Amino acid sequence: MTPKSRLASSAVERYHRDGFLFPIPVLSPVEAGGLRRRLEAVEAEHGGALRGEIRHKPHLLFTWLADLVRHPAILDAVEDVLGPNLLAWSTSFFIKEARDPAYVSWHQDATYWGLSSPDVLTAWVAFTDATVENGAMRMVPGSHTGELEHRDTFAPHNLLSRGQEIAVEVDEARGVDVLLRAGEMSLHHVRMVHGSPANRSDNRRVGFAIRYIPTHVRQIAGEGDSALLVRGVDEYHHFAPEQPPAAWRRRRVRTTPRWWRGRRRSSTAAPGSSALGSDAPAPAPGRHFALSFTSS
């Protein structure tokens, strides 16, 4: 399926009604496979799963992820929901290994993020297929209209940092399986009730979550938060400005790729993985606001 730049008005209405939207094609399967190989090369270099400073906001370390958070097909869809002035507030990988009991309990992201407005969404980009068998996300349509009470469980196999879960019963029968092919993404609202089961398959499930906010949103849970301007202008300056990797900045000055020059109205995805930058990490990014980042 060819990636499209803009969402139809009916799709935007569906997002606002249900609190989520999928599938949205943004990369070809070949491009998604290239990103997976880059990730696995980084994992091999670091001796396994990403940990410590490279686990959160890796788009500030690797040029291929700096390109992804600015991908025209992703930003066009996000802009249709949130408006033209956009910050990438955080990113992280959500990986379930084959036959791994790890799961994500029902939760709402807004409960823990400390942001001033619910005008926040997560773009969840599939590096592999996301299926029922390998633990695709599940979402409850219309559950984004308010915030529910949560509790911390610290359950051993829960992928959330504190095992947080909704403190009231969730009707499992209402859950929708968010099935994606590699290269597709879903969007979901910061108050969406969502979770995901364990991976029962023989293959890993890999997703990359990008949390976008319009520039008017503020951090109200503390000081020192930061974000990366990825489209438009920031007239509010509520977040300390982040910089993409140094190699990305040097490459951006030297040459502007054709797919970037047409980003505002482009109808095609970025070229193959060879154009997505170096795996070499840049100097350490700026301050990272310590919160519980979740997205199944």
C-alpha positions as CSV (number, residue, x, y, z in Angstrom):
1,M,0.0,0.0,0.0
2,T,1.3,3.4,-1.0
3,P,1.7,5.9,1.9
4,K,-0.6,8.9,1.8
5,S,0.3,12.3,3.1
6,R,-3.0,13.5,4.5
7,L,-5.9,11.9,6.3
8,A,-9.4,12.0,4.9
9,S,-11.8,14.1,6.9
10,S,-13.7,11.0,7.8
11,A,-10.6,9.4,9.2
12,V,-9.9,12.5,11.4
13,E,-13.6,12.3,12.6
14,R,-13.1,8.6,13.4
15,Y,-10.0,9.4,15.4
16,H,-11.8,12.0,17.5
17,R,-14.8,9.6,18.0
18,D,-12.9,6.4,18.8
19,G,-9.6,7.8,20.2
20,F,-7.5,5.8,17.8
21,L,-6.9,5.2,14.1
22,F,-5.2,2.4,12.1
23,P,-3.8,1.2,9.8
24,I,-1.9,4.2,8.3
25,P,0.8,3.3,5.8
26,V,4.0,5.3,6.3
27,L,6.8,3.0,5.2
28,S,7.3,0.2,2.7
29,P,7.9,-3.3,4.1
30,V,11.5,-3.0,2.8
31,E,12.0,0.3,4.6
32,A,10.5,-1.1,7.8
33,G,12.8,-4.1,7.5
34,G,15.8,-1.8,7.1
35,L,14.9,0.0,10.3
36,R,14.5,-3.3,12.1
37,R,18.0,-4.3,11.0
38,R,19.4,-1.0,12.2
39,L,17.8,-1.5,15.6
40,E,19.1,-5.1,15.9
41,A,22.6,-3.9,15.0
42,V,22.4,-1.4,17.9
43,E,21.2,-4.2,20.2
44,A,24.0,-6.5,19.1
45,E,26.5,-3.7,19.7
46,H,25.2,-3.1,23.2
47,G,24.9,-6.8,24.1
48,G,21.1,-7.2,24.0
49,A,18.0,-5.1,24.8
50,L,18.4,-1.3,24.9
51,R,18.9,0.0,28.4
52,G,19.7,3.1,30.2
53,E,20.1,6.4,28.3
54,I,19.5,4.9,24.9
55,R,16.2,3.4,25.9
56,H,14.2,6.6,25.9
57,K,14.4,9.4,23.3
58,P,16.7,7.3,21.0
59,H,15.8,9.7,18.2
60,L,18.2,12.2,19.8
61,L,21.0,9.6,19.4
62,F,20.5,7.9,16.0
63,T,20.0,9.7,12.7
64,W,17.8,7.0,11.3
65,L,15.3,7.7,14.1
66,A,15.7,11.4,13.8
67,D,14.6,11.0,10.2
68,L,11.7,8.8,11.2
69,V,10.2,11.3,13.8
70,R,10.2,13.9,10.9
71,H,8.9,11.5,8.2
72,P,6.5,13.5,6.0
73,A,3.8,10.7,6.0
74,I,3.9,10.5,9.8
75,L,3.8,14.3,10.3
76,D,1.1,14.9,7.8
77,A,-1.2,12.5,9.6
78,V,-0.3,14.0,13.0
79,E,-0.8,17.5,11.7
80,D,-4.3,16.6,10.5
81,V,-5.2,15.8,14.1
82,L,-3.1,18.2,16.2
83,G,-2.4,21.1,13.9
84,P,0.7,22.5,12.1
85,N,3.1,23.3,15.0
86,L,4.4,20.0,16.4
87,L,6.9,18.8,19.0
88,A,8.3,15.3,19.3
89,W,8.1,15.0,23.1
90,S,9.5,11.5,23.5
91,T,10.1,8.2,21.8
92,S,10.8,4.6,22.9
93,F,10.8,1.1,21.5
94,F,8.2,-1.5,22.6
95,I,9.6,-4.9,21.9
96,K,8.1,-8.3,22.7
97,E,10.4,-11.2,22.2
98,A,9.1,-14.6,20.8
99,R,7.3,-16.6,23.4
100,D,7.9,-13.9,26.0
101,P,5.3,-13.6,28.8
102,A,5.7,-9.8,28.9
103,Y,2.4,-7.9,28.5
104,V,1.0,-4.4,29.0
105,S,-1.9,-3.9,31.3
106,W,-4.9,-1.7,30.5
107,H,-3.9,1.9,31.2
108,Q,-4.1,5.5,30.0
109,D,-0.9,7.4,29.2
110,A,-2.3,10.8,30.4
111,T,-2.3,9.6,34.0
112,Y,1.5,9.7,34.3
113,W,2.7,12.2,31.8
114,G,1.9,15.5,33.5
115,L,1.0,17.4,30.4
116,S,-1.4,20.4,30.5
117,S,-3.7,19.3,27.8
118,P,-5.1,16.0,26.3
119,D,-4.1,17.3,22.8
120,V,-1.4,14.6,22.8
121,L,-1.1,11.5,20.6
122,T,1.2,8.5,20.1
123,A,2.2,7.4,16.6
124,W,3.1,3.7,17.0
125,V,5.2,2.6,14.0
126,A,5.4,-1.1,13.3
127,F,8.9,-2.4,12.4
128,T,7.4,-5.9,12.3
129,D,3.9,-7.1,11.8
130,A,1.7,-6.7,14.9
131,T,-0.7,-9.6,15.1
132,V,-3.0,-11.2,17.7
133,E,-0.5,-13.9,18.2
134,N,2.5,-11.7,18.8
135,G,0.8,-9.3,21.2
136,A,-0.7,-6.4,19.1
137,M,-2.1,-3.5,21.1
138,R,-5.8,-3.6,22.1
139,M,-7.8,-0.4,22.5
140,V,-11.3,0.4,23.8
141,P,-13.2,2.7,21.4
142,G,-14.5,5.9,23.0
143,S,-12.6,5.4,26.3
144,H,-10.6,8.6,25.8
145,T,-13.2,11.0,27.0
146,G,-12.0,11.1,30.6
147,E,-9.3,9.9,33.0
148,L,-9.8,6.8,35.2
149,E,-8.1,5.9,38.5
150,H,-5.0,3.8,38.2
151,R,-2.9,1.7,40.6
152,D,0.7,0.5,40.6
153,T,1.1,-3.3,40.7
154,F,4.8,-3.8,39.9
155,A,3.8,-7.1,38.3
156,P,7.0,-8.9,37.1
157,H,6.0,-9.4,33.5
158,N,4.3,-6.0,32.9
159,L,6.3,-3.9,30.5
160,L,5.1,-0.7,32.2
161,S,7.7,0.8,34.5
162,R,5.5,0.4,37.6
163,G,3.0,-2.2,36.4
164,Q,0.4,0.5,36.4
165,E,-3.2,-0.5,35.5
166,I,-6.7,0.9,35.5
167,A,-8.2,0.4,38.9
168,V,-11.7,-0.4,37.6
169,E,-12.8,-3.4,35.5
170,V,-12.3,-3.0,31.7
171,D,-14.8,-4.8,29.4
172,E,-12.4,-7.0,27.4
173,A,-15.1,-7.7,24.9
174,R,-15.0,-4.1,23.8
175,G,-11.3,-4.2,23.0
176,V,-10.2,-3.8,19.4
177,D,-7.0,-5.5,18.2
178,V,-4.8,-3.0,16.5
179,L,-3.4,-5.2,13.7
180,L,-0.5,-3.6,11.7
181,R,1.8,-4.7,8.9
182,A,5.4,-3.7,9.0
183,G,5.6,-0.1,7.9
184,E,2.1,0.8,9.0
185,M,1.3,2.9,12.1
186,S,-1.5,3.6,14.5
187,L,-2.4,6.8,16.2
188,H,-4.0,6.9,19.7
189,H,-5.1,9.6,22.1
190,V,-3.3,10.2,25.4
191,R,-6.4,9.1,27.3
192,M,-7.1,6.0,25.3
193,V,-7.6,2.9,27.4
194,H,-5.2,0.4,25.8
195,G,-2.9,-2.6,26.6
196,S,-1.5,-5.7,24.9
197,P,-1.1,-9.4,25.7
198,A,2.0,-11.5,25.7
199,N,3.7,-12.7,22.5
200,R,2.7,-16.3,21.8
201,S,4.4,-16.5,18.4
202,D,7.9,-17.6,17.4
203,N,8.8,-14.1,16.1
204,R,9.6,-10.8,18.0
205,R,7.2,-7.9,17.8
206,V,8.8,-4.5,17.4
207,G,7.1,-1.1,17.5
208,F,8.5,2.4,17.9
209,A,6.3,4.9,19.8
210,I,6.5,8.6,19.0
211,R,4.6,11.0,21.3
212,Y,3.7,14.2,19.5
213,I,2.3,17.4,21.1
214,P,1.3,20.8,19.7
215,T,3.5,23.6,20.9
216,H,0.9,25.1,23.2
217,V,1.0,22.1,25.6
218,R,3.0,22.5,28.8
219,Q,4.6,20.2,31.4
220,I,2.9,20.8,34.7
221,A,4.4,18.0,36.8
222,G,7.8,19.5,37.2
223,E,10.5,21.6,35.5
224,G,13.3,20.9,33.0
225,D,11.3,19.1,30.3
226,S,12.4,19.3,26.7
227,A,11.2,18.4,23.2
228,L,12.2,18.5,19.6
229,L,10.4,20.8,17.1
230,V,9.6,18.7,14.1
231,R,7.2,20.9,12.1
232,G,6.0,24.5,12.1
233,V,7.1,27.1,14.7
234,D,7.2,27.1,18.5
235,E,5.8,30.5,19.7
236,Y,5.3,29.3,23.3
237,H,8.7,27.8,24.3
238,H,7.3,25.7,27.1
239,F,9.9,23.1,26.5
240,A,13.7,23.4,26.3
241,P,14.6,22.9,22.6
242,E,16.3,19.6,21.8
243,Q,18.7,19.0,18.9
244,P,18.8,16.1,16.6
245,P,22.0,14.0,16.4
246,A,25.1,16.0,15.2
247,A,25.5,13.8,12.1
248,W,21.9,14.5,11.2
249,R,22.5,18.3,11.5
250,R,25.6,18.1,9.3
251,R,23.9,16.1,6.7
252,R,20.9,18.4,6.7
253,V,23.2,21.4,6.1
254,R,25.1,19.7,3.3
255,T,22.1,18.5,1.3
256,T,18.4,18.4,1.5
257,P,17.0,15.0,0.3
258,R,14.3,15.2,-2.4
259,W,11.7,13.5,-0.1
260,W,12.3,16.2,2.6
261,R,11.9,19.2,0.2
262,G,8.4,18.1,-0.6
263,R,7.4,17.0,2.9
264,R,4.4,19.3,3.3
265,R,2.5,17.9,0.5
266,S,4.4,14.7,-0.4
267,S,2.5,11.6,-1.4
268,T,5.4,9.2,-1.1
269,A,7.4,7.7,1.7
270,A,11.1,8.4,2.3
271,P,13.5,6.3,0.1
272,G,15.0,3.0,1.3
273,S,16.9,2.4,4.5
274,S,20.2,3.5,3.0
275,A,18.8,7.1,3.2
276,L,17.9,6.9,6.8
277,G,21.2,7.9,8.3
278,S,24.1,6.5,10.3
279,D,23.9,4.1,13.2
280,A,26.6,6.0,15.1
281,P,25.3,7.7,18.2
282,A,25.6,11.5,18.5
283,P,26.8,13.2,21.7
284,A,24.4,12.8,24.6
285,P,21.1,14.6,24.3
286,G,19.8,17.3,26.6
287,R,17.9,16.8,29.8
288,H,15.3,14.0,29.9
289,F,12.3,14.5,32.0
290,A,11.8,11.3,34.1
291,L,8.3,10.0,33.6
292,S,6.7,6.6,33.0
293,F,6.5,6.3,29.2
294,T,3.9,3.8,28.0
295,S,2.3,2.7,24.8
296,S,2.2,-1.1,24.7
